Amino acid sequence: MISLIIDGRKVSVRKLSTVLDAARKLDIKIPTLCHHPALSPYGGCRLCLVEIKGSPKP
């Protein structure tokens, strides 16, 4: 398990989980198309872009 803080709230998730998985566990809604059940993953629209402190900006 790993722990992280999203919007001041601590959450623990399994190793290899995504930030989206962690946010969903906290019931935080992040808009996304790649994980929509009716669409194929694309990964280029940047709809789900989030800021991660200490990480370089894209």
C-alpha positions in Angstrom: 0.0 0.0 0.0 1.1 3.6 -0.6 -0.3 6.7 1.0 -0.8 10.1 -0.6 -2.7 13.3 0.1 -5.2 14.7 -2.3 -6.8 18.1 -1.6 -5.6 17.8 2.1 -7.1 14.3 2.5 -5.0 11.3 3.1 -5.7 8.1 1.2 -4.0 4.7 1.0 -4.1 2.6 -2.2 -2.4 -0.4 -3.6 1.0 -0.1 -5.2 0.6 0.5 -9.0 -2.8 2.3 -8.5 -3.3 5.5 -10.4 -4.0 9.0 -9.1 -7.5 8.5 -10.6 -8.0 5.4 -8.5 -7.0 7.2 -5.3 -9.2 10.2 -6.1 -12.2 7.9 -6.8 -11.6 6.2 -3.4 -12.1 9.6 -1.8 -15.1 10.3 -4.0 -13.3 13.1 -5.8 -14.6 13.4 -9.4 -11.9 13.9 -12.1 -13.3 14.1 -15.6 -11.9 11.5 -17.9 -12.7 9.9 -21.3 -10.0 7.1 -21.3 -11.8 5.3 -18.5 -15.3 5.7 -19.9 -16.8 2.2 -20.5 -18.1 3.1 -23.9 -14.9 4.6 -25.3 -11.5 3.2 -26.3 -8.5 4.6 -24.3 -6.7 7.4 -26.2 -4.7 9.3 -23.6 -4.2 12.5 -25.6 -7.1 14.8 -24.7 -5.6 15.8 -21.3 -9.1 16.1 -19.9 -8.0 14.4 -16.6 -4.8 16.5 -16.2 -4.0 17.1 -12.5 -1.2 19.0 -10.7 1.2 16.9 -8.6 3.3 18.9 -6.2 7.0 18.3 -6.7 6.5 16.9 -10.2 7.6 18.9 -13.3 4.8 20.4 -15.4 4.0 18.8 -18.7 
